C-alpha cells in the first residue's frame, strides 16, 4: 500500500486531466490517480486507498454519479467539477462544485477540504 492516499481525478478530457495533474505538481501534491470513465474510476476505488476525488459531472455520454455514490458509501471526501449548468442530485448537493476554467486556488481549496 502507498504511504499516503492519492487523490483520484475523474475527467474525460485528456488535456484538462493533464492540466489538473500539473496543478497537483504545482501544489506539491503526489501525482493523482486518473480515470476517464466511471468504470475506470470504480476500478481504482476498489484497488487503491483513495484520500479524496475530483469528479467531472459530465463524462462523455455518462454522468459521474456512480463514482460519487461509491465514494460516499466508503466515506471518502470528494468534490465535483463541471463546465457549468449541471444539477447535482440531492444526495450530493452539499458537495463542493469547482467550475471550469479551473483556478489553482479553487483546486487547492477543494483538496484541502479532503484533509489530504
C-alpha positions, -999 to 999 in steps of 0.1 A, spaced: 0 0 0 12 35 -7 25 57 21 -2 82 15 -36 81 -1 -38 96 -36 -64 119 -49 -85 105 -78 -92 127 -108 -121 116 -129 -120 137 -161 -128 125 -196 -109 154 -213 -73 143 -215 -60 178 -218 -79 190 -188 -67 159 -169 -31 169 -177 -37 205 -166 -51 193 -133 -22 169 -128 1 199 -134 -18 218 -108 -12 190 -83 25 192 -91 25 230 -86 8 225 -53 35 199 -42 10 171 -41 16 135 -52 6 126 -88 -31 118 -88 -48 86 -99 -66 94 -131 -97 79 -147 -117 90 -178 -148 69 -173 -170 57 -144 -157 21 -149 -121 31 -147 -127 52 -116 -147 25 -98 -118 0 -105 -93 25 -90 -115 30 -59 -117 -8 -55 -79 -13 -59 -63 17 -42 -65 37 -10 -80 70 -22 -79 101 0 -104 121 -20 -115 128 -55 -124 154 -81 -152 141 -102 -162 157 -135 -200 155 -137 -201 150 -174 -180 120 -186 -188 118 -223 -223 103 -225 -225 94 -188 -226 113 -155 -202 108 -127 -229 99 -102 -218 62 -98 -184 73 -87 -198 98 -63 -221 72 -48 -192 47 -44 -170 73 -27 -199 84 -4 -205 48 6 -168 45 16 -169 79 34 -142 92 10 -144 130 5 -149 144 -30 -159 175 -50 -175 178 -84 -160 196 -114 -181 210 -142 -183 234 -171 -215 247 -155 -252 242 -158 -254 208 -140 -278 199 -114 -263 179 -85 -286 152 -71 -300 159 -36 -279 132 -20 -247 151 -30 -260 187 -30 -237 195 -1 -205 187 -20 -183 215 -34 -186 223 -71 -155 236 -88 -163 252 -122 -142 254 -153 -120 271 -161 -101 259 -130 -81 282 -109 -52 268 -88 -67 284 -57 -100 266 -62 -84 232 -67 -62 238 -36 -92 247 -15 -112 217 -26 -83 193 -19 -76 210 15 -112 200 25 -102 163 19 -77 165 47 -51 152 23 
